[in-house]
Amino acid sequence: MVSIRYFAIDIDGTLTENGGGIIHLPALATLRYLENLGYKIIYVTGRSSEEAYVIASFGGTTKLSVGENGGAVMLAPRQHILLANKAVCESGYEVLSHNLKGVKIKPVFDRHTEVVLYRTFDIKEGQRILDSHNLNLSLVDSMYAYHINEKGIHKGTGLVEALRILGGKLEETVAIGDSETDVPLFKICGFSVALGQAADNVKAVAKYVVSEKQGRGLIQALNLITNKHLGKTKK
């Protein structure tokens, strides 16, 4: 029987209470409790790796983060492993902005490997334009922004690197999230849970689905995994 040792946790829409990015404190407390029991909590997010690392540091969980939809792994302040080339993504932005209306850069924390855009244009048309220019790039929707990433770079890519550093295995890992950017995690991890607000195609890939949404959904997901695979524990 495979034992669970790691949790790969999305941030926006999963750890948060709403689209404004407010952290759901009871969910954070549950993650910290699991960390204190010896499990490793890895934030895997479309946000910058710095934001995720700060949450981990102040929240008392594992001080390692995966940001930019898998393009950057942060090990310590000013110490990153970059898995993609931002310049390639910037060339994709130039093509999109000249060929499609509504393409605008979203003001976010600095990125090392991707370009982040407002959700103000047809993403399918944007991908068609990138493909027509033979650019090896993907447009992905985190539900809070569109991201230009190199093809082959996704949350799964970053998690694999993070687990290599920690000495962990995918089959020992639970992935919890709510958007299409979490699907690569669901496909490669031993266990996966989609939250209540996830689209049907995201839920279809997850091993488990919970009814609650956002931070409450994360707590429900953690309780489900605890009861089914970790055994009931008491604080």
C-alpha positions in Angstrom: 0.0 0.0 0.0 1.4 3.4 -1.0 1.8 5.9 1.9 1.0 9.5 1.4 3.8 11.9 2.3 3.3 15.0 0.2 0.4 17.4 -0.7 0.6 19.6 -3.8 -1.8 22.5 -3.1 -3.1 25.1 -5.6 -3.5 28.6 -4.1 -6.1 30.7 -6.0 -9.6 29.2 -5.6 -8.2 26.5 -3.3 -6.4 28.0 -0.4 -8.3 31.3 -0.8 -11.8 32.4 0.2 -12.6 34.3 -3.0 -11.2 35.8 -6.2 -9.5 38.6 -4.1 -6.9 36.2 -2.9 -7.8 36.2 0.8 -6.3 33.2 2.5 -8.9 30.9 4.2 -7.3 30.7 7.6 -8.9 27.4 8.8 -7.6 25.7 5.7 -4.1 27.1 6.3 -4.3 25.9 9.9 -5.2 22.4 8.6 -2.2 22.4 6.3 0.1 23.5 9.1 -1.2 20.7 11.3 -0.4 18.2 8.6 3.1 19.7 8.2 3.6 19.3 12.0 2.6 15.7 11.7 5.5 15.2 9.2 3.8 15.6 5.8 5.2 18.0 3.3 3.0 20.8 1.9 4.0 22.1 -1.5 2.2 25.1 -3.0 1.9 24.7 -6.8 0.4 27.8 -8.3 0.0 30.1 -11.3 1.1 32.9 -9.1 4.8 33.8 -8.7 6.9 31.4 -6.7 7.8 34.3 -4.4 4.2 34.7 -3.4 3.8 31.0 -2.7 7.1 30.9 -0.8 6.1 33.8 1.4 2.8 32.0 2.2 4.7 28.8 3.1 7.2 30.7 5.2 4.7 32.7 7.3 2.1 29.9 7.3 4.6 27.3 8.7 4.6 24.8 5.9 7.4 23.5 3.6 9.8 26.2 2.5 9.8 25.3 -1.2 7.3 26.5 -3.8 6.4 25.9 -7.4 5.2 29.0 -9.3 4.4 30.3 -12.8 2.4 27.1 -13.6 5.5 25.0 -13.1 8.1 27.2 -14.7 9.8 28.2 -11.5 10.8 26.4 -8.3 11.8 28.5 -5.4 14.2 27.0 -2.8 15.1 30.0 -0.7 15.1 33.8 -1.0 16.8 34.7 -4.3 17.3 31.0 -5.1 15.3 29.6 -8.0 15.4 26.8 -10.5 14.0 28.0 -13.8 12.5 25.5 -16.1 11.5 27.8 -19.0 12.6 30.9 -20.9 10.6 34.0 -20.4 11.9 35.6 -23.6 10.1 33.0 -25.7 6.8 33.8 -24.0 7.4 37.5 -24.5 7.7 36.9 -28.2 4.3 35.2 -28.1 2.9 38.3 -26.3 4.1 40.5 -29.1 2.5 38.3 -31.7 -0.8 38.2 -29.8 -0.9 42.0 -29.1 -0.4 42.7 -32.8 -3.0 40.3 -34.0 -5.8 40.2 -31.5 -7.7 42.9 -29.7 -7.9 43.0 -25.9 -4.5 41.4 -25.2 -3.1 43.2 -22.2 -0.4 42.3 -19.6 -1.8 41.9 -16.1 0.1 43.8 -13.4 1.4 40.9 -11.2 4.5 40.1 -9.2 7.5 39.7 -11.5 7.7 36.5 -13.5 10.9 34.6 -14.5 9.5 32.2 -17.1 6.0 33.3 -18.3 3.8 36.3 -19.3 0.5 36.9 -17.5 -2.4 38.5 -19.3 -5.9 39.8 -18.5 -8.7 37.4 -19.3 -10.1 39.9 -21.9 -9.9 38.0 -25.2 -10.8 34.7 -26.8 -8.2 32.2 -25.5 -8.9 29.7 -28.3 -8.3 32.3 -30.9 -5.2 33.4 -29.1 -3.8 29.8 -29.2 -4.7 29.5 -32.9 -2.6 32.6 -33.6 0.3 31.3 -31.6 0.2 28.0 -33.5 -0.1 29.8 -36.9 3.2 31.6 -36.1 4.8 28.3 -35.2 5.4 29.3 -31.6 6.0 26.5 -29.2 3.7 28.2 -26.6 0.5 27.4 -24.7 -2.2 29.8 -23.4 -3.6 28.5 -20.2 -6.4 29.8 -18.0 -5.9 29.7 -14.3 -9.4 31.4 -13.8 -7.7 34.5 -12.6 -5.5 35.2 -15.6 -4.3 33.9 -18.9 -0.7 32.6 -18.9 1.7 32.3 -21.8 3.9 29.3 -21.1 6.3 27.2 -23.1 4.7 24.0 -24.3 5.7 21.2 -22.0 5.8 23.5 -19.0 2.9 23.0 -16.6 2.3 22.5 -12.9 3.3 18.8 -13.2 6.7 19.8 -14.6 7.4 22.0 -11.6 6.1 19.4 -9.1 8.4 16.7 -10.5 11.4 19.0 -9.9 10.2 19.9 -6.4 9.8 16.2 -5.5 13.2 15.5 -6.9 14.7 18.1 -4.6 12.7 16.7 -1.6 13.4 13.1 -2.4 9.7 12.4 -2.9 7.6 10.4 -5.3 4.5 11.2 -7.4 2.7 8.2 -6.1 3.1 9.5 -2.5 1.5 12.8 -3.4 -2.0 14.2 -3.2 -2.9 17.1 -5.6 -5.7 19.4 -4.7 -7.0 22.2 -7.0 -9.8 23.7 -9.0 -8.8 24.7 -12.5 -7.5 23.3 -15.8 -4.0 24.2 -14.8 -4.3 21.6 -12.1 -5.2 18.8 -14.5 -1.5 17.9 -15.2 -1.1 17.4 -11.4 -4.2 15.2 -11.3 -2.8 13.0 -14.1 0.5 12.3 -12.5 -0.1 12.2 -8.7 -1.1 9.1 -6.8 -4.1 10.9 -5.4 -6.1 14.0 -6.5 -9.1 16.0 -5.4 -11.0 18.6 -7.4 -13.0 21.2 -5.5 -16.7 21.9 -5.9 -16.3 24.9 -8.3 -14.1 23.1 -10.7 -15.4 22.6 -14.3 -16.7 19.2 -15.2 -13.7 18.4 -17.4 -11.4 19.0 -14.4 -13.5 16.9 -12.1 -13.4 14.1 -14.6 -9.7 13.7 -14.2 -9.5 13.8 -10.4 -9.7 10.7 -8.3 -12.0 12.4 -5.9 -14.4 15.4 -6.0 -15.7 17.4 -3.1 -18.9 19.5 -3.0 -17.5 22.5 -1.1 -15.7 25.4 -2.8 -12.5 27.3 -2.3 -11.0 27.3 1.2 -13.9 25.2 2.7 -13.5 22.8 -0.2 -9.8 22.4 0.6 -10.7 21.5 4.2 -13.2 19.0 2.9 -10.6 17.5 0.6 -8.1 17.2 3.3 -10.6 15.5 5.6 -11.5 13.1 2.8 -7.9 12.1 2.3 -7.3 11.9 6.0 -10.3 9.6 6.6 -9.7 7.4 3.6 -5.9 7.1 3.5 -4.2 8.6 6.6 -6.5 7.3 9.4 -8.3 9.6 11.7 -6.0 11.8 13.8 -6.7 14.2 16.6 -5.0 17.4 17.4 
